Amino acid sequence: MAVPPRIPRPPCPTAILTMLVCGLLVASARAAEDAAAAPLRVAALPPVEFNLEEDLFAGEPIADADPNPVPARPPRRGGGPFGAAAPVSIGGFWAAPTAVVGQPATLGMNAQFARVAAPLVPPTDGGPLWIGIGRFGRLELDTTAILPDSRQPVPDQLWLVETGLTHVRPLAGGGTAGGTFLFGSASDQPFAAARDLTLMAIAFWNTPAKNDRDEWNMSLFYSPTSQLPYPLPGLAYAWRPADTFEAKLGVPAAVEWRPDAAWTISAAYFPLVNMNVEARRRLGADWSFVAFYRTDTQIYFLADRIRDAERFYVFDQRAAVGLERTLGGGFKLEALASWLFDRELFQGTNFTSGRTDVVEFDPGLGLSLQLLWRR
């Protein structure tokens, strides 16, 4: 059967995306100027919470590992349940072409991504926070391979465009409550139809334990572009027996250990197969070594899919090493080399069953470069 010709996809509305990202960058700069008058509040600004599966081939750790840890730092309080990302990051990823299993084709990848977050109102010491969020990602699949069941070409470009907000509100007794809501499109033709729209919603409530050092974390997570596209409750106990060790026992689960001033070792897990294990070591005042193992899942709605509930998955496992360089002003540059394996594309209504159009391709090298601003 003849393979249908690849039809060029219409470009993403880049003008709108540029306005969104630039607007939030301007808001970030203004927030930084406001911070000069309130340094204590900015220091207390919590990490911005994102979907665990939004890494877009970057090297951002799930755990909020401090690149300059000190053993006596106080335990973190008041964050959301699903890990943290830098308020501003922009970067790209490239994976060398490798052979597609069972087809006379190769498959290479490249991606560009950006994340921006900024306070929507001037932050006040001890008051609630309203943080605006913008996310953009473009993944290109450079291949002549076809989806074996539908006999359609593998999509050449996949887009993620989302905006939303995070709210964190202090509660009486030392607890916090809040949530994150993101809305947009994850598709090969962004915003082409209402069925291609997606959202991510998190609600969380944290309350101190009786010993006033530990904490109970309760949450509810939902995203139709997650491995389990159903509302998922979370319950974890944040155990902090020492200033150098913290563990979240439950779902989501995480652990962070700082054996000395140079090392930070962390791990995190969220159902179904979202796993991240990372080690960081300071190499002087401006350099850090980074190594991690991670599972990576990108999930999209194809515009021409037959069933509304069907999703397109891009999955791999990866091990990476690299360096992070402090540039000053809160900016860092991170360069990573990754080995990608267990790589596949497929369609299905969920991650575990009903898979069709499975395309497997060989392991290979990946390189990424990312600029981050961490306040």
LUMDOGU-437717 format. One line per 10 residues: number of its first residue (from 1); for each residue y, z, x of C-alpha. Coordinates in Angstrom, 2 decimals, always signed. Layout:
NUM> Y:Z:X ~ ... .
% end
This chain:
1> +0.00:+0.00:+0.00 ~ +3.41:-0.92:+1.37 ~ +5.66:+1.94:+2.34 ~ +8.88:+1.96:+0.26 ~ +11.94:+1.18:+2.39 ~ +14.01:+4.12:+3.48 ~ +17.19:+4.21:+1.42 ~ +20.22:+5.63:+3.23 ~ +21.33:+8.88:+1.66 ~ +24.92:+9.29:+0.54 .
11> +26.93:+11.46:+2.88 ~ +27.53:+15.09:+2.09 ~ +31.02:+15.88:+0.72 ~ +32.26:+16.84:+4.17 ~ +35.89:+17.18:+3.16 ~ +35.00:+19.96:+0.74 ~ +32.77:+21.64:+3.31 ~ +35.48:+21.42:+5.97 ~ +38.03:+22.99:+3.62 ~ +35.59:+25.79:+2.78 .
21> +34.75:+26.61:+6.40 ~ +38.34:+26.27:+7.63 ~ +39.63:+28.41:+4.78 ~ +37.23:+31.19:+5.56 ~ +38.01:+30.91:+9.28 ~ +41.70:+31.33:+8.49 ~ +40.81:+34.34:+6.32 ~ +38.81:+35.76:+9.22 ~ +41.77:+35.37:+11.55 ~ +44.08:+37.06:+9.06 .
31> +41.59:+39.86:+8.62 ~ +41.51:+40.29:+12.39 ~ +45.32:+40.59:+12.41 ~ +45.11:+43.20:+9.64 ~ +42.50:+44.98:+11.71 ~ +45.00:+45.67:+14.46 ~ +46.74:+48.07:+12.11 ~ +43.46:+49.71:+11.06 ~ +41.04:+49.69:+14.02 ~ +38.82:+52.42:+12.64 .
41> +38.10:+50.46:+9.46 ~ +37.24:+47.26:+11.29 ~ +34.86:+49.15:+13.55 ~ +33.12:+50.37:+10.40 ~ +32.85:+46.90:+8.83 ~ +29.15:+46.55:+8.00 ~ +27.11:+43.51:+9.02 ~ +27.18:+40.65:+6.55 ~ +23.89:+40.23:+4.70 ~ +22.19:+36.86:+4.40 .
51> +18.90:+35.51:+3.14 ~ +16.12:+36.12:+5.65 ~ +15.21:+32.44:+5.50 ~ +18.67:+31.10:+6.24 ~ +18.48:+31.00:+10.03 ~ +18.64:+27.19:+10.05 ~ +16.83:+26.94:+13.37 ~ +19.24:+29.33:+15.08 ~ +18.47:+32.35:+17.22 ~ +20.20:+35.00:+15.12 .
61> +18.16:+38.21:+15.09 ~ +17.07:+39.69:+11.77 ~ +17.66:+43.21:+13.05 ~ +21.29:+43.93:+13.90 ~ +20.51:+44.58:+17.57 ~ +23.57:+45.81:+19.42 ~ +24.03:+43.62:+22.54 ~ +25.64:+46.62:+24.27 ~ +23.53:+49.55:+23.07 ~ +24.13:+53.14:+24.07 .
71> +21.50:+55.80:+23.49 ~ +23.89:+58.16:+21.73 ~ +25.24:+55.74:+19.12 ~ +25.11:+57.15:+15.56 ~ +22.62:+55.75:+13.05 ~ +23.88:+52.86:+10.95 ~ +24.68:+53.61:+7.34 ~ +25.49:+51.60:+4.29 ~ +24.16:+48.13:+5.11 ~ +22.12:+45.90:+2.85 .
81> +18.33:+45.86:+2.96 ~ +17.53:+42.46:+4.49 ~ +18.99:+42.54:+7.98 ~ +22.26:+41.25:+9.33 ~ +23.99:+38.26:+10.85 ~ +27.22:+37.75:+12.74 ~ +30.27:+37.18:+10.48 ~ +30.96:+33.82:+12.14 ~ +28.47:+31.49:+13.81 ~ +28.29:+27.77:+14.44 .
91> +25.73:+25.81:+16.38 ~ +23.04:+23.20:+16.60 ~ +19.34:+22.71:+17.23 ~ +17.25:+19.86:+18.65 ~ +13.45:+19.46:+18.72 ~ +11.78:+16.71:+20.73 ~ +9.74:+14.10:+18.79 ~ +6.03:+14.88:+18.60 ~ +3.05:+13.03:+17.11 ~ +2.34:+13.27:+13.38 .
101> -1.29:+14.15:+12.65 ~ -3.19:+11.28:+10.99 ~ -0.25:+8.83:+11.01 ~ +1.05:+6.38:+13.62 ~ +4.42:+8.11:+13.74 ~ +6.39:+10.79:+15.55 ~ +8.75:+13.39:+14.11 ~ +11.86:+14.82:+15.76 ~ +14.47:+17.22:+14.42 ~ +18.10:+18.05:+14.88 .
111> +20.25:+20.45:+12.91 ~ +23.82:+21.67:+12.66 ~ +24.81:+24.89:+10.93 ~ +27.75:+27.20:+10.28 ~ +28.23:+30.60:+8.67 ~ +31.55:+32.27:+7.95 ~ +32.34:+35.59:+6.29 ~ +35.68:+37.34:+5.79 ~ +37.12:+40.18:+3.68 ~ +38.65:+38.90:+0.43 .
121> +41.03:+41.87:+0.26 ~ +42.41:+43.97:+3.13 ~ +39.77:+46.59:+3.99 ~ +40.68:+50.27:+3.64 ~ +39.05:+53.22:+5.34 ~ +36.24:+54.52:+3.14 ~ +36.94:+52.04:+0.33 ~ +34.80:+49.27:-1.18 ~ +34.40:+45.94:+0.56 ~ +34.56:+42.44:-0.92 .
131> +33.44:+39.82:+1.59 ~ +33.52:+36.06:+1.01 ~ +30.70:+33.98:+2.51 ~ +30.29:+30.28:+3.26 ~ +27.15:+28.63:+4.68 ~ +26.44:+25.06:+5.68 ~ +23.41:+23.41:+7.26 ~ +22.20:+19.89:+7.88 ~ +18.65:+19.14:+9.02 ~ +17.70:+15.62:+10.11 .
141> +14.03:+14.59:+10.23 ~ +13.77:+11.56:+12.52 ~ +10.47:+9.93:+11.53 ~ +8.80:+6.96:+9.89 ~ +6.04:+9.19:+8.47 ~ +5.30:+9.19:+4.75 ~ +4.32:+11.94:+2.33 ~ +0.59:+11.13:+1.93 ~ +0.16:+11.93:-1.78 ~ +3.38:+10.58:-3.30 .
151> +3.54:+7.73:-0.72 ~ +7.28:+8.31:-0.32 ~ +9.10:+8.41:+3.04 ~ +9.74:+11.83:+4.53 ~ +13.38:+12.63:+3.65 ~ +15.63:+11.86:+6.57 ~ +18.34:+14.44:+5.84 ~ +18.28:+17.84:+4.15 ~ +21.42:+19.83:+3.32 ~ +22.27:+23.44:+2.55 .
161> +25.73:+24.19:+1.13 ~ +26.39:+27.66:-0.29 ~ +29.25:+30.03:-0.97 ~ +29.37:+33.51:-2.42 ~ +30.26:+37.11:-1.75 ~ +28.97:+40.50:-0.66 ~ +30.14:+43.79:-2.17 ~ +29.56:+47.22:-0.61 ~ +30.73:+50.33:-2.46 ~ +30.57:+53.90:-1.08 .
171> +29.08:+56.48:-3.46 ~ +29.58:+60.20:-3.80 ~ +27.14:+62.08:-1.61 ~ +27.19:+59.56:+1.23 ~ +25.20:+56.71:-0.37 ~ +26.19:+53.09:-0.89 ~ +25.50:+50.42:-3.48 ~ +26.26:+46.75:-3.65 ~ +24.86:+43.29:-3.47 ~ +25.13:+39.72:-2.28 .
181> +25.33:+36.57:-4.38 ~ +25.23:+33.04:-2.99 ~ +25.34:+29.82:-5.01 ~ +25.07:+26.19:-3.92 ~ +22.65:+23.37:-3.25 ~ +19.62:+22.94:-0.96 ~ +18.49:+19.34:-1.27 ~ +18.26:+15.90:+0.32 ~ +21.08:+14.88:-2.09 ~ +23.31:+17.97:-2.46 .
191> +24.76:+18.63:-5.91 ~ +23.16:+15.45:-7.28 ~ +21.84:+17.26:-10.38 ~ +21.88:+20.70:-11.96 ~ +18.18:+21.21:-11.21 ~ +18.93:+20.98:-7.47 ~ +21.28:+23.98:-7.53 ~ +20.09:+27.23:-6.05 ~ +21.18:+30.83:-5.69 ~ +20.33:+33.95:-3.77 .
201> +20.96:+37.41:-5.21 ~ +20.43:+40.84:-3.67 ~ +21.20:+44.22:-5.23 ~ +20.77:+47.39:-3.17 ~ +21.25:+51.15:-3.40 ~ +21.02:+53.49:-0.42 ~ +20.98:+57.27:-0.68 ~ +20.69:+59.88:+2.09 ~ +17.46:+61.83:+2.44 ~ +17.40:+65.62:+2.34 .
211> +17.73:+65.89:+6.10 ~ +20.98:+63.82:+5.89 ~ +19.85:+61.69:+8.85 ~ +17.30:+59.49:+7.16 ~ +17.91:+57.32:+4.12 ~ +16.17:+55.80:+1.10 ~ +16.78:+52.06:+0.60 ~ +16.12:+50.46:-2.80 ~ +16.71:+46.78:-3.47 ~ +16.00:+43.77:-5.65 .
221> +15.89:+40.26:-4.17 ~ +15.68:+36.84:-5.82 ~ +15.99:+33.27:-4.56 ~ +14.30:+30.14:-5.96 ~ +14.23:+28.77:-2.41 ~ +12.22:+31.62:-0.90 ~ +8.51:+31.79:-0.11 ~ +7.98:+33.86:-3.26 ~ +10.43:+32.45:-5.85 ~ +10.29:+35.53:-8.09 .
231> +12.36:+38.74:-8.33 ~ +11.04:+41.02:-5.57 ~ +11.71:+44.78:-5.61 ~ +12.09:+46.61:-2.32 ~ +11.66:+50.25:-1.37 ~ +11.91:+51.56:+2.18 ~ +12.52:+54.86:+3.93 ~ +14.89:+54.60:+6.90 ~ +13.42:+57.04:+9.42 ~ +15.66:+58.03:+12.34 .
241> +13.87:+60.67:+14.45 ~ +16.16:+59.99:+17.45 ~ +19.34:+58.10:+18.30 ~ +17.24:+55.52:+20.14 ~ +14.72:+54.76:+17.39 ~ +14.93:+53.64:+13.76 ~ +12.21:+52.42:+11.41 ~ +12.34:+51.17:+7.83 ~ +8.99:+52.11:+6.32 ~ +8.23:+50.04:+3.23 .
251> +9.43:+46.63:+2.02 ~ +11.33:+45.13:+3.72 ~ +10.00:+46.72:+6.92 ~ +11.79:+46.91:+10.24 ~ +11.82:+48.86:+13.50 ~ +14.34:+49.07:+16.34 ~ +13.82:+50.89:+19.64 ~ +16.35:+51.30:+22.44 ~ +14.40:+52.85:+25.34 ~ +17.49:+52.82:+27.59 .
261> +21.00:+51.42:+27.79 ~ +19.71:+47.95:+28.78 ~ +16.82:+47.25:+26.38 ~ +16.69:+46.73:+22.61 ~ +13.35:+45.89:+20.97 ~ +13.17:+45.11:+17.26 ~ +10.81:+43.74:+14.63 ~ +11.18:+42.94:+10.94 ~ +8.94:+41.72:+8.13 ~ +9.60:+40.47:+4.60 .
271> +6.99:+38.94:+2.26 ~ +5.35:+36.55:+2.42 ~ +5.18:+35.46:+6.05 ~ +8.71:+36.15:+7.31 ~ +8.23:+37.84:+10.68 ~ +10.60:+38.38:+13.59 ~ +9.92:+40.24:+16.85 ~ +12.69:+40.32:+19.44 ~ +13.57:+41.84:+22.80 ~ +17.03:+41.88:+24.39 .
281> +18.02:+43.09:+27.83 ~ +21.49:+43.43:+29.29 ~ +21.97:+41.66:+32.61 ~ +25.32:+43.12:+33.58 ~ +28.56:+43.33:+31.66 ~ +28.59:+39.78:+30.25 ~ +25.00:+38.49:+30.17 ~ +21.94:+39.37:+28.08 ~ +18.37:+38.04:+28.13 ~ +16.81:+37.23:+24.73 .
291> +13.15:+36.62:+23.81 ~ +11.61:+36.43:+20.35 ~ +8.72:+35.30:+18.17 ~ +9.58:+34.16:+14.65 ~ +8.22:+32.34:+11.64 ~ +10.73:+29.87:+10.21 ~ +10.69:+28.46:+6.67 ~ +13.28:+26.07:+5.25 ~ +12.96:+25.28:+1.53 ~ +14.70:+22.55:-0.45 .
301> +14.66:+20.78:-3.81 ~ +14.11:+17.02:-3.39 ~ +16.34:+15.07:-5.77 ~ +13.53:+12.64:-6.76 ~ +10.76:+15.21:-7.27 ~ +8.52:+14.78:-10.32 ~ +8.28:+18.46:-11.31 ~ +11.41:+20.61:-11.55 ~ +9.66:+23.63:-10.01 ~ +8.42:+21.71:-6.97 .
311> +9.91:+22.57:-3.60 ~ +9.90:+20.89:-0.19 ~ +8.93:+23.18:+2.72 ~ +9.65:+22.83:+6.44 ~ +7.60:+25.48:+8.27 ~ +6.82:+26.43:+11.84 ~ +6.23:+29.34:+14.17 ~ +8.26:+29.63:+17.34 ~ +8.55:+31.61:+20.55 ~ +11.86:+31.46:+22.40 .
321> +13.66:+32.71:+25.49 ~ +17.30:+32.37:+26.38 ~ +20.57:+33.86:+27.52 ~ +23.62:+35.20:+25.73 ~ +27.03:+35.15:+27.40 ~ +29.95:+37.34:+26.33 ~ +33.14:+35.25:+26.22 ~ +35.64:+37.91:+25.17 ~ +37.46:+38.55:+21.93 ~ +34.18:+39.28:+20.18 .
331> +32.77:+35.80:+20.90 ~ +29.34:+35.17:+22.41 ~ +27.50:+31.99:+23.35 ~ +23.72:+31.94:+23.00 ~ +21.43:+29.25:+24.47 ~ +17.70:+29.25:+23.67 ~ +14.62:+27.24:+24.53 ~ +11.79:+27.45:+21.97 ~ +8.16:+26.38:+21.75 ~ +7.43:+25.34:+18.15 .
341> +3.86:+25.32:+16.82 ~ +1.86:+25.44:+13.56 ~ +4.35:+22.89:+12.24 ~ +4.11:+21.25:+8.82 ~ +6.00:+19.75:+5.90 ~ +4.65:+19.98:+2.36 ~ +5.55:+20.15:-1.31 ~ +4.47:+22.81:-3.80 ~ +5.63:+25.18:-6.50 ~ +5.18:+28.12:-4.12 .
351> +4.28:+28.74:-0.49 ~ +0.63:+29.74:-0.97 ~ -0.91:+27.36:-3.50 ~ -0.73:+23.88:-5.03 ~ +0.30:+22.16:-1.81 ~ +0.68:+18.39:-1.82 ~ +2.13:+15.83:+0.60 ~ +1.12:+17.91:+3.62 ~ +2.41:+16.43:+6.88 ~ +1.34:+18.20:+10.08 .
361> +2.84:+17.42:+13.47 ~ +2.20:+18.53:+17.02 ~ +3.79:+21.47:+18.87 ~ +6.88:+20.76:+20.91 ~ +10.03:+21.92:+22.63 ~ +13.19:+23.00:+20.81 ~ +16.67:+23.76:+22.19 ~ +19.53:+25.53:+20.43 ~ +23.12:+26.48:+21.20 ~ +25.09:+28.90:+19.07 .
371> +28.60:+30.37:+19.18 ~ +28.92:+33.74:+17.45 ~ +31.76:+36.09:+16.66 ~ +30.64:+39.68:+16.18 ~ +34.02:+41.45:+15.64 .
% end
